[in-house]
Amino acid sequence: MDRKLLDILVCPTTRQSLALLDSAGLDSLNRAIAAGTLKRGDGGTQTDALREALITRDRKTVYRIDDGIPVLLAEDSLATAQAEGFPGA
């Protein structure tokens, strides 16, 4: 992801800055997705594994990146509290 773009992106609901999610966080979320337990902000189940994602500064909310494009929609956000063992701040 372009560093200039990353510097200006913020969470649409909390206005917190965003950073690329590390591999440990991606692994944790993908395990929850595979188990069918990860829900999006709209209540639907996230079924597609994540390759890249952005995370808020407080590490509570994740937004996926599809083909290099951040999907910054509250209804598509993922709460990290749903993923057992998600690495904290």
Secondary structure, 3 states (H helix, E strand, C coil): CCHHHHHHCECCCCCCEEEECCHHHHHHHHHHHHHCCCEECCCCECCCCCCCEEEECCCCEEEEEECCEECCCHHHCEEHHHCCCCCCC
